[in-house]
Amino acid sequence: MYKCLIIFLVLFCSIPVISKERDESLIAKELFEELRCLVCQNQSISESDAPLAKDLKSIVIEQLNKGKTKAEVKSFLVDKYGEFILFKPTFSLKNLLLWIAPIIFLIFGIFLTFRFYYFPFVNLKNSKRLTVLEKRKLKSILDEDIK
């Protein structure tokens, strides 16, 4: 009976530790997916095998073990490596053009499409026709080029 009580207490007391480790590992995996490998540039640090990616993983795990939150770890890495390390950059005044440029290009493209579709360059009503003399002259020039 005494042994069962000890086993129960050990298992019961270890549940919060196990769940905390699971939470940290889930947060670490999420961060690994959100952070860019600075060597590979189009891969997350979870996908990359570069030495720097391994170092970044260890930094993330170290920061989480210190008790820092996900936002604090991201902030630490942005301060150290710059905002390029984030796959999804934050919305700030520094990168406002990055967020607004697609909308501007879309509006500009719609405007150009509308302009060229409904108002073509050549207006046939105002175009001048060739006179008979001009047609003969043009025909003679073209016939000379063919010979």
C-alpha positions as CSV (number, residue, x, y, z in Angstrom):
1,M,0.0,0.0,0.0
2,Y,2.9,2.3,0.9
3,K,4.5,1.7,-2.5
4,C,1.3,2.4,-4.4
5,L,0.9,5.7,-2.6
6,I,4.5,6.7,-3.5
7,I,4.0,5.7,-7.2
8,F,0.7,7.7,-7.3
9,L,2.4,10.8,-5.8
10,V,5.3,10.6,-8.2
11,L,3.0,10.3,-11.2
12,F,0.6,12.9,-9.9
13,C,3.4,15.4,-9.2
14,S,5.1,14.9,-12.5
15,I,2.0,15.7,-14.6
16,P,2.5,19.5,-14.5
17,V,6.2,19.1,-15.4
18,I,5.3,16.9,-18.4
19,S,2.6,19.2,-19.6
20,K,4.9,22.3,-19.2
21,E,7.6,20.5,-21.3
22,R,4.9,19.6,-24.0
23,D,3.8,23.3,-24.0
24,E,7.3,24.5,-24.5
25,S,8.0,22.0,-27.2
26,L,4.8,23.0,-29.1
27,I,5.7,26.7,-28.7
28,A,9.3,25.9,-29.9
29,K,7.9,24.0,-33.0
30,E,5.6,26.9,-33.8
31,L,8.5,29.3,-33.5
32,F,10.7,27.1,-35.7
33,E,8.1,27.4,-38.4
34,E,7.7,31.1,-38.1
35,L,11.4,32.0,-38.2
36,R,13.4,32.2,-41.4
37,C,16.8,30.6,-41.8
38,L,19.1,33.5,-42.6
39,V,21.3,31.2,-44.7
40,C,18.6,29.5,-46.8
41,Q,16.2,32.5,-46.8
42,N,13.2,30.7,-48.1
43,Q,13.1,27.9,-45.5
44,S,12.1,28.0,-41.9
45,I,14.6,27.0,-39.3
46,S,12.7,23.7,-38.8
47,E,13.3,22.8,-42.5
48,S,16.9,24.0,-42.7
49,D,20.0,21.9,-42.0
50,A,22.3,24.9,-41.9
51,P,24.5,25.3,-38.9
52,L,22.9,28.7,-38.2
53,A,19.5,27.2,-38.2
54,K,20.6,24.7,-35.5
55,D,22.0,27.6,-33.5
56,L,18.8,29.5,-33.8
57,K,16.8,26.4,-32.6
58,S,19.1,26.2,-29.6
59,I,18.6,29.9,-28.9
60,V,14.8,29.5,-29.1
61,I,14.8,26.5,-26.7
62,E,17.2,28.3,-24.3
63,Q,15.0,31.3,-24.2
64,L,11.9,29.2,-23.6
65,N,13.6,27.3,-20.8
66,K,14.4,30.7,-19.2
67,G,10.6,31.2,-19.1
68,K,10.2,33.7,-21.9
69,T,7.0,33.9,-23.9
70,K,6.7,33.4,-27.6
71,A,6.5,37.1,-28.2
72,E,9.5,37.8,-26.1
73,V,11.6,35.2,-27.9
74,K,10.5,36.7,-31.3
75,S,11.4,40.2,-30.0
76,F,14.8,39.0,-28.8
77,L,15.6,37.4,-32.2
78,V,14.3,40.5,-34.2
79,D,16.5,42.7,-32.0
80,K,19.5,40.4,-32.7
81,Y,19.0,39.6,-36.4
82,G,16.5,42.1,-37.7
83,E,13.0,41.8,-38.9
84,F,14.1,39.7,-41.9
85,I,14.1,36.6,-39.6
86,L,10.3,36.7,-39.4
87,F,8.4,35.0,-42.3
88,K,5.5,37.4,-41.6
89,P,6.8,40.9,-40.9
90,T,5.1,43.0,-38.3
91,F,2.9,45.9,-39.4
92,S,4.9,49.0,-38.6
93,L,5.6,52.4,-40.2
94,K,9.0,51.1,-41.4
95,N,7.5,48.5,-43.6
96,L,4.2,50.2,-44.5
97,L,5.0,50.2,-48.2
98,L,5.5,46.4,-48.0
99,W,1.9,46.0,-46.8
100,I,0.3,48.6,-49.0
101,A,2.2,48.0,-52.3
102,P,0.1,45.0,-53.4
103,I,-3.1,47.0,-53.0
104,I,-1.6,49.9,-54.9
105,F,-0.4,47.6,-57.8
106,L,-3.8,45.9,-57.9
107,I,-5.7,49.3,-58.2
108,F,-3.2,50.5,-60.8
109,G,-3.6,47.3,-62.8
110,I,-7.4,47.5,-62.7
111,F,-7.2,51.2,-63.8
112,L,-4.9,50.3,-66.7
113,T,-7.1,47.4,-67.8
114,F,-10.2,49.6,-67.7
115,R,-8.4,52.4,-69.5
116,F,-7.2,50.3,-72.4
117,Y,-10.3,48.2,-72.7
118,Y,-12.8,51.1,-72.8
119,F,-10.7,53.9,-74.2
120,P,-8.3,52.5,-76.8
121,F,-5.4,54.6,-78.1
122,V,-6.8,54.8,-81.6
123,N,-10.0,56.7,-82.0
124,L,-11.4,55.7,-85.4
125,K,-13.9,58.5,-85.5
126,N,-11.1,61.2,-85.5
127,S,-8.6,59.3,-87.7
128,K,-8.0,60.7,-91.2
129,R,-8.4,58.6,-94.3
130,L,-5.8,58.6,-97.1
131,T,-6.5,60.5,-100.2
132,V,-6.4,58.8,-103.6
133,L,-3.0,60.5,-104.4
134,E,-1.6,59.3,-101.0
135,K,-2.8,55.7,-101.7
136,R,-1.1,55.7,-105.1
137,K,2.1,57.0,-103.7
138,L,2.1,54.4,-100.9
139,K,1.3,51.6,-103.4
140,S,4.3,52.6,-105.5
141,I,6.6,52.7,-102.5
142,L,5.5,49.3,-101.4
143,D,5.8,47.8,-104.9
144,E,9.3,49.1,-105.2
145,D,10.3,47.3,-101.9
146,I,8.8,44.1,-103.2
147,K,10.9,44.1,-106.4
